[in-house]
Amino acid sequence: RLAFGGLVAALVVFGSGATPGARPGAPSERRAGIDTAQVPGWSREDLQFFLHGSMGTEVVPERVLRAFVQTYPDLFPRPDLSHFGLIPDPAFGWPVGFSRRPVPHLGGLSAVGVNCASCHVAEIVAATGGALVRVLGPASHFDAEAFFGAVTVATFRTADPANMKRFLSDYLAAGEPTGGEAAQQLLAGQWQRQEPRLV
């Protein structure tokens, strides 16, 4: 535990630059807007808060989730998380119903959580076809158990040294998507030095 904790602490300090606006994956092919006539008394800020405002559920650091998505494609087959029934929101960087904020008890790291919109925004299309329309209020297709189950399984899998090494490499890459060679070299050196204790 100490070896893993020391290695992770070194990597978090080295690569702690959060990129809140970065996208976890490619934008969805689907496009739909929200007709604000559904909520005539809401301001744009009200709508944005409904879609992405914090309810205090942010428990997964953003970079950890990005690394899980990269490390475990069997658990997260679509980087935009739409396979969980979530609605991608490329402008925000996470699906509709996801929030983000720095969390003090997670060392101030930017973390993601879910809010009401994850379960109460749906996309529909007329039976005759046409454009997708986002509707506020109905039950969505979000499979919360599958999403949190995948995060839990990814967490346990990462205890395996081979998976841990891949995860840490992907964690660093999530913070330095255009390079980060120095961080990867630091990981390789620290891993070699601590591998017997990690195993």
Salt bridges, closest charged atoms under 4 A:
GLU58 OE1 - ARG101 NE 2.77
GLU62 OE1 - ARG66 NH2 3.10
GLU62 OE2 - ARG100 NE 3.29
ASP74 OD2 - ARG157 NH2 2.76
ASP89 OD2 - HIS52 NE2 2.65
GLU123 OE1 - ARG30 NH1 3.21
GLU123 OE2 - ARG134 NE 2.95
